[in-house]
Amino acid sequence: MTVTIKDVAEKAGVSTKTVSRVMNGEAHVRPGLRETVMRVVEELGYRPNAFARSLSSARSYLLGMFLDDPAWSGYAAGMQRGALIRSRQRHYHLVVEPVDSRIEGWEEELMDAIASLRLDGAILTPPLCRMTSLLDRLEAIKLPYVRISPGEEDERSGVVDIDEEGAAFAMTDYLLQLGHREIGFIEGIPSHAATPKRRAGFLSAMHRAGLPIDVDSLVPGDFTFRGGIEGGEALLRRSKRPTAIFASNDDMALGVSAAAAKLGISVPGEVSIAGFDDGPTARVAWPPITTIRQPVGEMAAAAVDILIDPAYREAPAERRFHQQLPYELIVRGSTAPPAP
């Protein structure tokens, strides 16, 4: 039997108009009343018809998530899953738009897609969240947006991130505590805000330990498995080979592990390997990768919550809409003290 809005109103002891206001996220509903209605909604399993809701209001109940990740990494998959689950919980629908900013005309194509979808808001992931021309165009059409890990211009919108520099410092310090002194570092894509912050965290920990920085121990990367292989080989073929390598994400850490296997170097016996993100591949690799858990699913869910908050549209720059979530250092089998 289908549960209707009248059923919800009757059990909650309110009018159908009140139920509608709660489901539409209208601001002027008492918190206690909102909680009562939402509890009944969950108890009865009420699912409002999105098409009917959009007809009765100026909203579409569609959110867009824009991802520029051609490799479709674990980071992107985690972001999509987190946003999708929270959107469903909040009775919204999520549209995921893959973007390749390397292709000419990508911005026009994206704006055309936004115009045809009639979105209620957008979630911007790296590196799109840093592209000021895109932000300007979204603001010109008055489309609310929330950015994940932009690294700058926080006053323009709601932001969800982690302490990237602090997390990289923590991982480097962990390797130092194991006894490593020769540590290689593989950077990420320069256009990502996380790249300079993770580099800064690595350098800060090395400086605090009083260790000199060999410029050859820092190699470029691109957050891909292939980039990890290339960076790993560059470091592992050095005459003064590092005893540990910290890659700026898990995909590159896996590439380093592959490079070590290719060169006949055991992990972690001869070289320890650490990553960042804690995607699914880090857990199933052998040995599993020591990494920083970035709560990408929770970050995406928080972005959805901010985006559909009625108060956000009135004051997007308020500090309460800037959320920094905690990271966690996950120790697995790819790291160990250096061999004597």
C-alpha positions in Angstrom: 0.0 0.0 0.0 1.4 3.4 -1.0 1.9 5.9 1.8 0.6 9.3 1.0 1.2 12.8 2.4 -2.2 12.6 4.1 -1.0 9.5 6.0 2.0 11.4 7.3 0.0 14.4 8.2 -2.6 12.3 10.1 0.0 10.4 12.2 2.1 13.5 12.9 -1.0 15.5 13.9 -0.3 18.3 11.4 -1.7 19.6 8.2 -0.6 18.3 4.8 0.7 21.8 4.1 3.0 21.6 7.1 4.3 18.2 5.8 4.9 19.8 2.4 6.8 22.7 3.9 9.0 20.3 5.8 9.7 18.1 2.8 10.5 21.2 0.7 13.0 22.3 3.2 11.3 25.6 3.9 13.1 27.7 6.6 10.2 28.8 8.7 9.2 25.5 10.4 9.8 25.0 14.1 12.7 22.6 14.7 10.6 20.4 17.0 7.8 20.2 14.4 10.3 19.4 11.6 11.8 16.5 13.7 8.3 15.1 14.4 7.3 15.1 10.7 10.7 13.6 9.6 10.4 10.9 12.2 6.9 9.9 10.9 8.2 10.1 7.3 10.9 7.5 8.2 8.5 5.3 10.2 6.0 5.1 7.4 8.6 5.0 4.6 7.0 7.9 2.8 8.7 8.8 -0.4 7.4 12.0 -2.1 7.0 12.1 -5.8 9.9 14.3 -7.1 8.0 15.2 -10.3 4.9 16.4 -8.3 7.1 18.3 -5.9 8.9 20.1 -8.7 5.5 21.1 -10.3 4.3 22.5 -7.0 7.4 24.6 -6.4 10.1 26.5 -8.3 12.6 23.8 -7.4 13.6 20.7 -9.4 15.0 18.6 -6.4 18.0 17.8 -8.7 21.6 18.4 -7.5 24.6 18.2 -9.8 28.0 16.8 -9.0 30.8 17.8 -11.4 33.9 15.5 -11.5 37.0 16.1 -13.5 38.8 12.8 -13.0 39.4 11.0 -16.3 40.9 8.0 -14.5 37.8 7.7 -12.4 39.9 7.1 -9.2 38.7 5.8 -5.9 38.5 9.4 -4.8 35.9 10.2 -7.5 33.9 7.0 -6.9 33.8 7.7 -3.1 32.6 11.3 -3.7 29.8 10.1 -6.0 28.7 7.4 -3.6 28.6 9.7 -0.6 26.6 12.4 -2.4 24.2 9.8 -3.9 23.4 8.2 -0.6 22.8 11.5 1.2 20.7 12.9 -1.7 18.4 9.9 -1.5 18.2 10.3 2.3 17.2 13.9 1.8 14.7 13.1 -1.0 16.7 14.7 -3.7 18.1 13.2 -6.9 21.8 13.5 -7.9 23.1 14.0 -11.5 26.8 13.3 -12.0 28.4 15.1 -14.8 31.9 14.0 -15.8 34.1 16.9 -17.0 37.5 16.9 -18.8 38.9 20.4 -18.5 41.7 19.5 -20.9 39.3 19.6 -23.8 38.6 22.9 -25.5 35.1 24.2 -24.9 34.4 22.1 -21.8 33.0 25.0 -19.9 30.4 25.9 -22.5 29.3 22.3 -22.7 29.0 22.1 -18.9 26.9 25.3 -18.8 24.6 24.0 -21.5 24.1 20.8 -19.5 23.3 22.9 -16.4 20.8 25.0 -18.3 19.0 21.8 -19.6 18.9 20.1 -16.2 17.4 23.0 -14.1 19.5 22.1 -11.1 18.8 23.3 -7.6 22.5 23.4 -6.8 26.0 22.1 -7.7 28.8 20.4 -6.0 32.3 21.2 -7.4 35.2 18.8 -6.8 38.9 19.4 -7.5 40.2 20.9 -9.7 36.9 22.5 -10.9 36.3 24.1 -7.5 39.4 26.4 -8.1 38.4 27.6 -11.6 37.3 31.2 -11.1 35.8 31.5 -14.5 33.4 28.6 -13.8 32.5 30.1 -10.4 31.8 33.5 -12.0 29.4 31.8 -14.5 27.6 29.9 -11.9 27.1 33.0 -9.8 25.9 34.9 -12.9 23.0 32.4 -13.3 22.5 32.4 -9.6 23.1 28.7 -9.2 24.1 27.8 -5.6 27.2 25.7 -5.3 29.4 24.1 -2.6 33.1 23.3 -3.2 35.1 20.4 -1.9 38.7 21.2 -1.0 39.1 24.4 -3.0 42.1 25.6 -0.9 41.3 29.3 -1.5 38.6 31.9 -1.9 36.6 30.4 0.9 34.4 33.4 1.1 32.7 32.7 -2.2 30.7 29.6 -1.1 30.3 26.8 1.3 33.3 24.6 1.6 34.0 21.1 2.9 37.6 20.0 3.3 40.2 18.4 5.6 43.6 19.7 6.9 45.6 18.5 3.9 48.9 19.9 5.2 48.4 18.5 8.7 47.6 15.1 7.3 50.7 15.0 5.1 52.8 16.2 8.1 51.3 13.3 10.2 52.2 10.7 7.6 55.7 12.0 7.1 56.2 12.1 10.9 55.0 8.5 11.2 57.6 7.4 8.6 60.2 9.4 10.6 59.2 7.7 13.8 59.7 4.4 12.2 63.3 5.4 11.7 63.3 6.5 8.0 65.5 9.4 7.0 65.7 9.1 3.3 62.1 9.7 2.2 61.0 10.3 -1.3 57.8 12.3 -2.1 55.6 12.1 -5.2 53.6 15.2 -5.8 50.1 15.5 -7.4 48.6 17.6 -10.2 49.7 21.2 -9.8 46.1 22.5 -10.4 44.8 20.7 -7.4 44.8 22.7 -4.2 45.8 19.6 -2.3 49.1 19.3 -4.1 51.0 22.2 -2.6 49.4 21.6 0.8 50.5 18.0 0.9 54.0 19.0 -0.3 54.1 21.6 2.5 53.2 19.1 5.1 55.9 16.7 3.9 58.6 19.5 3.9 57.5 20.8 7.3 57.9 17.4 9.0 61.3 16.9 7.4 62.5 20.4 8.4 61.2 19.8 12.0 63.3 16.6 12.1 66.3 18.6 11.1 66.8 16.7 7.9 68.1 18.3 4.6 65.8 18.2 1.6 67.3 16.7 -1.5 65.5 18.2 -4.4 65.8 14.9 -6.3 63.7 13.3 -3.6 60.7 15.2 -4.7 59.3 14.1 -8.1 56.3 15.2 -10.1 53.1 13.1 -10.3 49.6 13.3 -11.6 47.5 11.2 -9.1 47.4 8.3 -11.6 48.7 4.7 -11.3 51.0 5.4 -14.3 52.3 8.5 -12.6 53.1 6.4 -9.5 55.0 3.9 -11.6 57.1 6.6 -13.3 57.7 8.5 -10.0 58.5 5.3 -8.2 61.0 4.2 -10.8 62.7 7.6 -10.8 63.2 7.4 -7.0 64.0 3.7 -6.8 66.7 3.8 -9.5 68.6 6.6 -7.6 72.1 5.6 -6.4 71.0 6.8 -2.9 67.6 5.1 -2.9 65.0 6.2 -0.4 64.0 3.7 2.3 60.4 5.1 2.2 58.2 6.8 -0.4 55.2 8.9 0.4 52.9 9.3 -2.7 50.3 12.1 -2.7 47.4 9.6 -3.3 46.7 5.9 -3.2 46.7 5.3 -7.0 50.3 6.6 -7.2 51.3 4.6 -4.1 50.0 1.5 -5.9 52.1 2.5 -8.9 55.2 2.8 -6.7 54.5 -0.7 -5.4 54.3 -2.0 -9.0 57.6 -0.2 -9.8 59.2 -1.8 -6.8 58.0 -5.3 -7.9 59.3 -4.6 -11.4 62.8 -3.8 -10.0 62.8 -6.7 -7.5 62.6 -4.5 -4.4 60.6 -5.9 -1.6 57.8 -3.9 0.2 58.2 -3.1 3.1 61.5 -5.0 3.6 63.5 -2.7 1.4 61.2 0.2 0.9 58.1 1.4 2.7 55.3 2.9 0.7 52.6 5.3 2.0 49.6 6.9 0.2 46.7 9.3 0.8 42.9 9.0 0.6 42.2 5.4 1.7 40.4 4.3 -1.4 39.2 0.7 -1.9 42.3 -0.2 -3.8 44.6 0.7 -0.9 42.8 -2.0 1.2 43.0 -4.8 -1.3 46.5 -4.3 -2.6 49.3 -6.6 -1.4 50.7 -5.5 0.9 47.8 -3.2 1.8 48.8 0.5 1.7 49.4 2.6 4.8 47.6 5.8 4.0 45.7 8.9 5.3 42.0 8.2 5.4 40.3 11.2 3.8 36.5 10.8 4.5 35.5 11.5 0.9 32.0 10.0 1.3 31.3 12.0 4.4 32.7 15.1 2.7 30.3 14.7 -0.2 27.4 14.1 2.2 28.2 17.3 4.1 28.3 19.2 0.8 24.7 18.0 0.0 23.5 19.0 3.5 24.9 22.5 3.0 23.6 22.9 -0.5 20.0 22.1 0.4 19.9 24.1 3.7 17.4 26.9 3.0 19.6 29.3 5.0 22.6 28.7 2.8 21.0 30.4 -0.2 20.7 33.6 1.8 24.2 33.7 3.3 26.6 31.3 1.5 29.7 32.9 2.9 28.8 32.3 6.6 31.5 30.3 8.5 29.0 27.7 9.6 28.9 26.5 6.0 32.6 25.9 6.1 33.2 22.4 7.4 36.6 20.7 8.0 36.3 17.0 8.7 38.8 14.9 10.5 41.4 12.7 8.8 42.9 9.4 10.1 46.3 7.8 9.7 45.7 4.1 8.7 48.7 1.8 9.3 48.9 -1.3 7.1 51.5 -3.7 5.8 53.3 -1.4 3.3 55.3 0.3 5.9 57.9 -0.9 8.4 61.1 0.3 10.0 64.0 0.5 7.6 66.2 -2.5 7.1 69.6 -2.4 9.0 
